[in-house]
């Protein structure tokens, strides 16, 4: 899966941003890259299909409820801060020279 060098996009990146892709909140250039990966990677395609089904079910059952805009802003802000924390954890901390 993620160790497979035949995919230019890593599976962990695809799965980490899957809802951004499903919600069509991803820039067009990145969407094409993600779609290509999903089309060629059966584990990611399976996860994509599952998450897409869950999203459709939630929309069908709860799609008529109004979501307050401030709640959406808070959730998106928290998601962004988590992504930044994860990105910071992935790169080594700079060394201090004394």
C-alpha positions in Angstrom: 0.0 0.0 0.0 2.0 3.0 1.2 5.3 1.3 0.4 4.3 0.7 -3.2 6.5 2.9 -5.4 4.1 2.7 -8.4 1.9 5.4 -6.9 3.3 9.0 -6.9 0.8 9.9 -4.1 1.2 8.1 -0.8 -1.8 6.2 0.6 -1.6 7.9 4.0 -1.9 11.3 2.2 -4.9 10.1 0.3 -6.7 8.6 3.3 -5.8 11.6 5.5 -7.5 13.9 3.0 -10.3 11.6 1.9 -13.1 13.8 3.2 -11.7 16.9 1.7 -11.8 15.0 -1.6 -15.3 13.6 -1.0 -16.6 17.0 0.0 -15.1 18.5 -3.2 -13.1 21.0 -1.1 -9.8 20.0 -2.7 -8.2 22.1 -5.5 -8.8 20.7 -9.0 -5.2 19.8 -9.6 -5.0 17.8 -6.5 -8.3 16.1 -7.2 -7.0 14.6 -10.4 -3.9 13.2 -8.5 -6.1 11.7 -5.8 -8.6 10.2 -8.3 -5.7 8.6 -10.2 -4.4 7.1 -7.0 -7.8 5.8 -5.9 -8.4 4.3 -9.4 -5.1 2.4 -9.2 -5.0 1.4 -5.5 -7.5 -1.2 -4.4 -7.1 -0.6 -0.6 -7.7 3.1 -1.0 -10.6 2.5 -3.5 -12.2 0.2 -0.9 -11.8 2.9 1.9 -13.1 5.5 -0.5 -16.2 3.5 -1.3 -16.9 2.8 2.4 -16.5 6.5 3.3 -18.6 7.6 0.3 -21.4 5.2 1.4 -21.3 6.5 5.0 -21.4 10.1 3.7 -24.5 9.3 1.6 -26.2 7.5 4.5 -25.6 10.5 6.8 -26.9 12.9 4.2 -30.0 10.8 3.7 -30.7 10.6 7.4 -29.5 14.0 8.6 -29.3 16.0 5.4 -32.2 18.3 6.3 -30.6 19.6 9.5 -29.2 23.1 9.4 -25.5 23.3 10.6 -24.6 26.7 12.2 -21.8 28.4 10.3 -19.8 29.1 13.5 -19.8 25.3 14.2 -18.5 24.6 10.7 -15.8 27.2 11.1 -14.7 25.7 14.5 -14.6 22.2 13.1 -12.6 23.2 10.0 -10.2 25.2 12.2 -9.6 22.2 14.4 -9.0 20.0 11.4 -6.5 22.4 10.1 -4.7 22.7 13.4 -4.5 18.9 13.7 -3.1 18.7 10.1 -0.5 21.3 11.1 0.5 19.4 14.2 0.8 16.2 12.2 2.9 17.9 9.6 5.1 19.3 12.3 5.5 15.9 13.9 6.5 14.4 10.6 9.4 16.8 10.1 12.3 16.7 12.6 12.7 19.6 14.9 15.5 22.0 14.1 18.6 21.5 16.2 19.9 24.2 18.4 23.6 25.0 18.1 25.0 26.4 21.3 
